[in-house]
Amino acid sequence: MGAALHAFFDYPTLRAIWWLLMGVVLIGFAITDGFDLGAGALVRVLGRDDDERRTIIETFEPVWEGNQVWFILGGGAVFAAWPLLYAASFSGFYFAILLVLLALIVRPVALNFRNKHDDPRWKAAWDGLLAFSGVVPSLIFGVAIGNLFLGVPLRYDDTLRMTYEGGLVGLLRPFPLLVGLVSLAMLVVHGATWIALKADEVIAARARALAAKLAPLYALLYIGAGLWLLYGITGFRIDGRVVTDGPSNPLLKQASTGGTWLANSVLGTWACVAAAVAIVAALATPLLARRGAALAAFVTSSLMIAGTVLSAGFALFPFLMPSSLDPRMSLTVWDASSSQFTLGLMLAMTLLFLPIVIAYTSWVFHVMRGRVSLEHVRRTPSSY
């Protein structure tokens, strides 16, 4: 099957397919793991006592590990399909990724240990760590995307050995921090719509009210970031003929900075369409939440996430990781991929296993349908 796909799709098509698949994986991760990150950040905000906090936790505790499949799948896909991108991002963003992993490691520890002791201070400490595990990754993911639009300080020598001349503090520039706030607001809204869908009606009412307040805030932050990108950030562009079927060597192209990202990208129009979808979905979410249409509000918050991710990907295309030190050394869809055979073989495996992952995930959510009631939680011992 892999050989057949290798023969059926040419190299540029396989590269484009894997760029699209990477976007699908990012959207899948942001939607599924995004709601438990957002819900975790809201445990102490929406829960007024221990029973209510346990109710919120039980809305996502049975499914969060399954949601992490998308995170692992994304890392594996980047490693195999975009090895130069994997090396550059995991080396350059090392401390940021370490902080994200720390937060993700803290989450299961907090979930397992908060109920081991009935002392309110004990539980408050673990709930604080749950909030940390939700806020930090949500913020850092956005900061990372924001830095891509500014370019990251990487360079290659003639043997393609990479040097990264930055650090964690260097990532915390004003525009990336704004994009980080966009990401945080987006996932907290998504978490609130999940709680409104799954928690006891007493808690769900508070979640709906919070989503109604935060969704317009996300829209304002997102529009502000878009205007800044359009009028205050210089874009990257490939000069001369774009070679889509050449070897994976970023040093073989000519690139420069100038103009805007939307004007330079061949998918700039699609980026605007995706941005419009995100904004409309964000504004529709509070309207649906106020009417008690919990499932519809969750769907629109999911569309908000999909539109946000797609708008960033379309605006960046064909760049994957621009270099602020030398635009020529930027990584693009056309010069950072694995071989044609590897991409074809991976596509075959994806077509085989991705439907299984989606089917299993759908079955799990079907089994776990329904609300978590306060009555059920109160009947369950708090220490177990």
C-alpha positions in Angstrom: 0.0 0.0 0.0 2.8 2.4 0.8 4.5 1.7 -2.5 1.2 2.2 -4.3 0.7 5.6 -2.6 4.3 6.5 -3.4 3.7 5.8 -7.0 0.3 7.5 -7.1 1.2 10.8 -5.4 4.2 12.8 -6.6 6.6 14.4 -4.1 5.0 17.9 -3.9 1.5 16.4 -3.4 2.7 14.2 -0.6 4.4 17.2 1.1 1.2 19.2 0.8 -0.9 16.3 2.1 1.3 16.0 5.2 1.2 19.7 5.8 -2.6 19.3 5.8 -2.5 16.3 8.0 -0.3 18.1 10.5 -3.0 20.8 10.6 -5.7 18.1 11.2 -3.7 16.7 14.1 -3.2 20.1 15.6 -6.9 20.9 15.4 -7.7 17.4 16.8 -5.4 18.1 19.8 -6.6 21.6 20.4 -10.3 20.5 20.4 -10.0 17.4 22.4 -7.2 18.1 24.8 -8.1 21.8 24.7 -11.3 21.3 26.6 -9.7 19.4 29.5 -6.9 22.0 29.7 -9.6 24.7 29.8 -11.7 22.8 32.3 -8.8 22.1 34.5 -8.0 25.9 34.6 -11.6 26.5 35.7 -11.9 24.0 38.6 -11.5 26.6 41.3 -13.2 29.3 39.3 -16.5 27.5 38.8 -16.4 25.1 41.7 -17.6 26.7 45.0 -17.0 23.7 47.2 -15.2 20.3 47.0 -18.2 18.5 45.6 -18.6 20.9 42.8 -14.9 20.8 42.0 -14.9 17.0 42.0 -17.9 17.2 39.6 -15.9 19.4 37.2 -12.9 17.1 37.4 -15.1 14.1 36.7 -16.3 15.7 33.4 -12.8 15.3 31.9 -10.9 12.8 34.1 -12.2 9.7 32.2 -11.1 11.0 28.8 -8.1 13.2 29.2 -5.6 10.4 28.7 -7.3 9.4 25.4 -7.2 13.0 24.3 -3.4 12.9 24.7 -3.2 10.5 21.7 -3.5 13.6 19.5 -0.5 15.2 21.2 1.6 12.0 20.8 0.4 11.6 17.3 1.4 15.1 16.5 4.9 14.7 17.9 5.4 11.4 16.0 4.1 12.9 12.8 6.5 15.9 13.0 9.4 13.5 13.9 8.8 11.3 10.9 7.4 13.6 8.2 9.3 16.8 9.1 12.6 15.8 10.7 14.3 19.2 10.2 11.3 20.9 11.8 11.3 18.4 14.7 15.0 19.0 15.3 14.7 22.8 15.1 11.6 23.1 17.3 12.5 20.6 19.9 16.0 22.1 20.2 15.0 25.8 19.9 11.9 25.6 22.1 13.5 23.2 24.5 12.8 25.1 27.8 9.3 26.0 26.6 8.5 22.4 25.7 10.0 21.3 29.1 7.6 23.7 30.9 4.7 22.3 28.9 5.7 18.7 29.7 6.1 19.6 33.4 2.5 21.0 33.3 1.2 17.9 31.5 3.0 15.6 34.0 1.6 17.5 37.0 -2.0 17.0 35.8 -2.3 13.2 36.4 -0.5 13.6 39.7 -2.9 16.2 40.8 -5.9 14.2 39.7 -4.6 11.1 41.6 -3.5 12.8 44.8 -6.1 15.6 45.5 -8.5 13.1 46.9 -6.0 11.2 49.1 -6.6 13.5 52.0 -9.6 15.5 53.2 -7.7 18.5 54.4 -9.0 21.5 52.4 -5.5 23.0 52.1 -4.3 19.7 50.6 -7.0 19.8 48.0 -6.6 23.5 47.3 -2.9 23.0 46.6 -3.6 20.2 44.0 -6.4 22.2 42.5 -4.0 25.0 42.1 -1.6 22.7 40.2 -4.5 21.6 38.0 -5.0 25.2 37.1 -1.3 25.5 36.4 -1.5 22.4 34.2 -4.3 24.0 32.2 -3.1 27.6 31.9 0.6 27.1 31.2 0.4 24.8 28.1 -2.5 26.9 26.7 -0.4 30.1 27.0 2.9 28.6 25.7 1.2 27.0 22.6 0.1 30.4 21.5 3.5 32.0 22.3 5.2 29.5 20.1 2.8 30.2 17.2 3.3 33.9 17.6 7.1 33.5 17.5 6.8 31.7 14.1 5.4 34.9 12.6 8.3 36.9 13.9 10.9 34.3 12.9 13.1 32.3 15.3 16.9 32.7 15.7 18.1 29.6 13.9 20.8 29.1 11.3 22.4 26.2 9.4 26.0 25.6 8.3 26.9 24.0 5.0 26.5 20.5 6.4 23.0 21.4 7.8 24.1 21.5 11.4 21.6 23.8 13.2 22.5 26.5 15.6 19.7 28.1 17.7 20.7 31.5 19.2 17.8 32.1 21.5 16.2 31.0 24.8 13.0 30.9 26.8 13.1 34.6 27.7 13.6 35.6 24.1 10.3 33.9 23.2 8.4 36.3 25.5 8.0 39.2 23.1 4.9 41.4 23.0 3.3 39.9 19.9 3.8 36.3 20.9 2.5 37.1 24.3 -0.7 38.5 22.8 -1.1 35.3 20.7 -0.5 33.4 23.9 -3.4 35.3 25.5 -5.5 34.5 22.4 -4.8 30.8 22.8 -5.5 30.9 26.6 -8.8 32.7 26.2 -9.8 30.3 23.4 -9.1 27.1 25.4 -10.7 28.5 28.5 -13.9 29.3 26.5 -13.7 25.8 25.1 -13.3 24.3 28.6 -16.3 26.4 29.9 -18.5 25.1 27.0 -17.4 21.5 27.9 -18.4 22.1 31.6 -21.7 23.6 30.5 -22.3 20.4 28.4 -21.2 17.8 31.0 -21.5 19.2 34.5 -24.5 19.4 36.9 -26.9 22.1 35.9 -25.9 24.3 38.9 -22.3 24.4 37.7 -23.3 24.4 34.0 -25.2 27.7 34.5 -22.0 29.4 35.8 -20.0 27.9 33.0 -22.4 29.3 30.4 -22.2 32.7 32.0 -18.4 32.6 31.9 -18.3 31.4 28.3 -20.6 34.3 27.4 -18.2 36.8 28.9 -14.9 35.2 27.7 -15.9 34.4 24.1 -16.1 38.1 23.1 -12.8 38.8 24.9 -11.2 36.0 22.8 -12.6 37.7 19.6 -11.2 41.1 20.6 -7.8 39.6 21.4 -7.8 37.6 18.1 -8.8 40.6 16.0 -6.1 42.7 17.8 -3.5 40.0 17.0 -4.7 39.9 13.4 -4.5 43.7 12.9 -1.0 43.7 14.5 0.0 40.9 12.1 -1.4 42.7 9.1 0.0 46.2 9.8 2.9 45.7 12.3 4.7 42.4 11.3 6.9 42.0 8.3 6.2 38.8 6.4 8.6 36.2 4.9 8.6 35.2 1.2 10.4 32.9 -1.2 12.2 34.7 -4.0 12.3 33.4 -7.5 10.9 30.1 -8.6 9.4 27.9 -5.9 10.9 24.4 -6.2 8.3 22.0 -4.7 10.0 18.7 -5.7 13.6 19.4 -4.7 15.7 17.9 -2.0 15.0 18.7 1.7 17.7 21.3 2.0 16.6 24.8 3.1 19.9 26.3 1.9 19.0 25.7 -1.8 16.3 28.5 -1.9 16.4 32.2 -1.8 14.1 34.0 0.7 13.7 37.5 2.1 11.4 39.6 4.3 9.0 42.2 3.1 5.3 42.9 2.7 2.8 41.2 4.9 2.2 37.5 5.7 -1.3 37.6 4.2 0.0 39.2 1.0 3.0 36.9 0.6 1.1 33.6 1.3 -0.6 31.9 -1.6 -3.3 30.9 0.9 -3.8 34.4 2.3 -7.4 34.5 1.2 -8.1 31.2 2.9 -6.5 32.6 6.0 -9.0 35.4 6.0 -11.9 33.0 5.5 -10.7 30.8 8.4 -10.3 33.9 10.6 -13.9 35.0 9.8 -15.1 31.5 10.7 -13.3 31.7 14.0 -14.7 35.1 14.9 -18.3 34.2 13.9 -18.1 31.0 15.8 -16.7 32.8 18.9 -19.6 35.4 18.8 -22.2 32.6 18.3 -20.9 30.6 21.3 -22.3 33.0 24.0 -25.6 33.4 22.2 -26.0 29.6 22.1 -24.8 29.3 25.7 -27.3 31.8 27.0 -30.1 29.8 25.3 -29.0 26.6 27.0 -27.9 24.9 23.7 -24.9 23.3 25.4 -24.0 20.9 22.5 -24.3 23.6 19.9 -22.1 26.0 21.9 -19.5 23.3 22.2 -19.6 22.8 18.5 -19.2 26.5 17.8 -16.3 26.7 20.2 -14.7 23.8 18.3 -15.2 25.7 15.1 -13.6 28.7 16.7 -10.5 26.6 17.5 -10.4 25.0 14.0 -10.7 28.5 12.3 -7.9 29.9 14.6 -5.5 27.1 13.8 -6.3 27.1 10.1 -5.9 30.9 9.8 -2.4 30.7 11.3 -1.4 27.7 9.1 -2.7 29.3 5.9 -1.0 32.7 6.7 2.3 31.0 7.3 2.2 28.7 4.2 4.6 27.5 2.8 6.8 28.4 5.8 7.0 26.0 8.8 9.6 27.8 10.8 11.0 31.1 9.5 14.5 32.1 10.5 15.0 35.6 11.9 18.8 35.4 11.4 18.7 34.5 7.7 15.4 34.1 5.8 17.1 31.7 3.4 17.5 29.2 6.2 13.8 29.2 7.0 12.1 25.8 6.9 9.3 25.4 4.4 6.8 22.7 3.3 9.0 22.2 0.2 12.4 21.7 1.9 12.0 20.2 5.4 10.2 16.9 4.8 11.2 13.3 4.7 11.8 11.4 1.5 8.9 10.7 -0.9 9.0 7.0 0.0 8.8 7.8 3.7 5.9 10.2 3.2 4.0 7.6 1.1 4.5 4.8 3.6 3.4 7.1 6.5 0.3 8.1 4.6 -0.6 4.5 4.1 -0.3 3.8 7.8 -2.3 7.0 8.6 -5.1 5.9 6.3 -5.2 2.6 8.1 -4.9 3.7 11.7 -6.4 7.2 11.9 -10.0 6.0 11.3 -9.5 3.5 14.1 -8.4 6.3 16.5 -11.3 8.4 15.4 -13.8 5.5 15.8 -12.5 4.5 19.2 -12.5 8.1 20.4 -16.1 8.6 19.2 -17.2 5.4 20.9 -15.6 6.5 24.2 -17.4 9.9 24.1 -20.6 8.0 23.3 -20.2 5.7 26.3 -19.4 8.7 28.6 -22.3 10.8 27.3 -24.5 12.6 29.8 -24.0 14.9 32.7 -22.0 14.3 35.9 -24.5 15.1 38.7 -23.7 16.5 42.1 -25.9 13.8 43.6 -23.6 11.1 42.1 -20.5 12.9 43.4 -21.9 13.3 46.9 -22.7 9.6 47.1 -19.0 8.8 46.2 -16.4 9.0 49.0 -14.1 12.0 48.5 -11.0 10.1 49.5 -10.2 7.0 47.4 
